[in-house]
Amino acid sequence: VPLLLVRFEIIPWGDETYYQFRTHVVAWFFAIGWLIHRSTTITRRVIVSLLILATVPGFFVLEDRTVYVIVAILAVTWIPRIPMPYVAQRVIGALASASMWIYLIHWQVFPPLARLLDRRLAYVATLAAGVAVWWLATQTQRRVVMAVRARSLRGAFPTTRRRPTDGATRPTAQA
């Protein structure tokens, strides 16, 4: 409910420049996604559907986008599985995994590409750029995590020998 107060501008937050693209303004979409995930009964799905129909209209300037978003969210709510070829699963899975990165970089990538290319091609290129950034970020994260783990394991299992405290010397192997 507090997120909807910001969404409907009952509680204004910040200036109006790019208002609908700010995190605190779109946070209610994440809450709806969580509610969809938690809606395991028909009653809950009906409630979430009504919430979608009550909150999405008027958020987007373009009516076409509003209709598309409502249909897509309702489809996610009501259709648990969609059979499709393996290749399509891979592409959609990559796009879903990269969606945050696509969102973060599309402001910088799409406008210059749209000036140079057909908008449809610029759109596909922007998605590909977002997937590439996601892949690079994921690979970097994995390497950093592996390096940190390797370093912490070296500290847990020292490889240098300690001298006995009783003054005796240990025999060492001669190579």
C-alpha positions in Angstrom: 0.0 0.0 0.0 2.7 2.6 0.8 4.2 1.9 -2.7 0.9 2.7 -4.3 0.8 6.1 -2.5 3.9 7.0 -4.5 2.6 5.4 -7.7 -0.6 7.5 -7.6 1.4 10.6 -6.5 -0.6 10.9 -3.3 2.9 11.2 -1.7 5.0 13.1 -4.3 8.7 12.1 -4.2 11.2 14.1 -6.1 10.8 16.3 -9.1 8.8 15.2 -12.1 11.6 14.8 -14.6 11.5 11.2 -15.7 9.3 10.6 -12.7 7.9 7.2 -13.9 11.4 5.8 -14.5 12.6 6.3 -10.9 13.1 3.3 -8.7 10.8 4.4 -5.9 8.0 5.1 -8.4 8.2 1.7 -10.1 8.8 -0.3 -6.9 5.1 -1.3 -6.9 5.8 -3.3 -10.0 8.2 -5.5 -8.0 5.6 -5.8 -5.3 3.1 -7.0 -7.9 5.7 -9.5 -9.1 6.1 -10.8 -5.6 2.4 -11.1 -5.1 2.0 -13.0 -8.4 4.7 -15.4 -7.2 2.9 -15.9 -3.9 -0.6 -16.3 -5.6 -0.9 -20.1 -5.5 -4.7 -20.2 -5.3 -7.4 -18.9 -7.7 -8.7 -16.5 -5.2 -5.3 -14.9 -4.8 -4.8 -14.7 -8.6 -8.1 -13.0 -8.9 -7.1 -10.4 -6.3 -3.8 -9.8 -7.9 -5.5 -9.5 -11.3 -7.8 -6.9 -9.9 -4.9 -5.1 -8.4 -3.1 -5.1 -11.8 -6.2 -3.8 -13.5 -6.6 -1.0 -10.9 -2.9 0.1 -10.8 -1.4 -0.2 -14.3 -3.8 2.0 -16.3 -2.6 5.6 -16.4 1.0 4.8 -15.4 2.3 4.8 -19.0 1.9 7.7 -21.4 1.3 5.3 -24.3 -2.0 3.4 -24.2 -0.5 0.6 -26.4 2.2 0.1 -23.8 -0.4 0.0 -21.0 -2.3 -2.7 -22.8 0.8 -4.7 -23.5 2.0 -4.6 -19.9 -1.4 -5.5 -18.5 -1.7 -8.5 -20.9 1.8 -9.6 -20.1 1.4 -9.4 -16.3 -1.9 -11.2 -16.4 -0.4 -13.9 -18.6 2.4 -14.4 -16.0 -0.3 -14.5 -13.3 -2.5 -17.1 -15.0 -0.3 -19.2 -17.3 2.1 -21.2 -15.2 3.9 -22.9 -18.1 4.2 -22.2 -21.8 5.6 -25.1 -23.9 8.2 -23.9 -26.4 11.2 -25.2 -28.2 14.5 -25.4 -26.3 16.1 -22.7 -28.4 13.3 -20.3 -27.5 13.7 -21.2 -23.8 17.4 -20.4 -24.0 16.8 -17.0 -25.6 14.0 -16.0 -23.2 16.0 -17.3 -20.2 18.9 -15.1 -21.2 16.7 -12.1 -21.7 15.0 -12.7 -18.3 18.4 -13.1 -16.6 19.7 -10.0 -18.2 16.6 -7.8 -17.7 18.1 -5.7 -15.0 21.2 -5.0 -17.1 19.1 -4.3 -20.2 17.1 -1.8 -18.1 20.2 -0.1 -16.8 22.0 0.3 -20.1 19.2 0.9 -22.6 19.2 4.6 -21.9 22.7 4.9 -23.2 22.6 2.3 -25.9 19.2 2.7 -27.7 19.1 6.4 -28.5 22.4 6.5 -30.5 21.6 3.2 -32.2 18.1 4.4 -33.1 19.6 7.4 -34.9 21.9 5.1 -36.9 19.7 2.1 -37.5 16.1 1.1 -38.1 14.4 1.2 -34.7 13.6 -2.5 -34.7 17.2 -3.4 -35.3 18.3 -0.8 -32.7 15.9 -2.5 -30.2 17.4 -6.0 -30.9 20.9 -4.6 -30.7 20.1 -2.9 -27.3 18.8 -6.2 -26.0 22.0 -8.0 -27.2 24.1 -5.3 -25.5 22.2 -5.8 -22.2 22.7 -9.6 -22.5 26.5 -9.0 -23.1 26.8 -6.7 -20.1 24.9 -9.2 -18.0 27.3 -12.0 -19.1 30.4 -9.9 -18.4 29.1 -8.9 -15.0 28.2 -12.5 -14.2 31.6 -13.7 -15.2 33.4 -11.0 -13.3 31.3 -11.7 -10.2 32.2 -15.5 -10.4 35.9 -14.8 -10.8 35.9 -12.3 -7.8 34.0 -14.8 -5.7 36.4 -17.6 -6.6 39.4 -15.4 -5.9 38.0 -14.4 -2.5 37.2 -18.0 -1.6 40.6 -19.2 -2.7 42.3 -16.5 -0.6 40.2 -17.2 2.5 41.0 -20.9 2.1 44.7 -20.2 2.0 44.4 -18.4 5.3 42.4 -21.3 6.8 45.0 -23.8 5.8 48.5 -22.3 6.0 51.0 -24.0 3.8 54.1 -23.0 5.8 55.4 -25.2 8.5 55.7 -24.0 12.0 58.7 -24.8 14.1 58.0 -26.9 17.1 57.9 -24.9 20.4 60.0 -27.5 22.3 63.2 -26.6 20.4 63.4 -29.8 18.5 63.8 -29.8 14.8 61.8 -31.8 12.4 63.4 -33.9 9.8 62.9 -32.5 6.3 62.7 -34.6 3.1 65.7 -34.3 0.9 64.8 -34.0 -2.8 
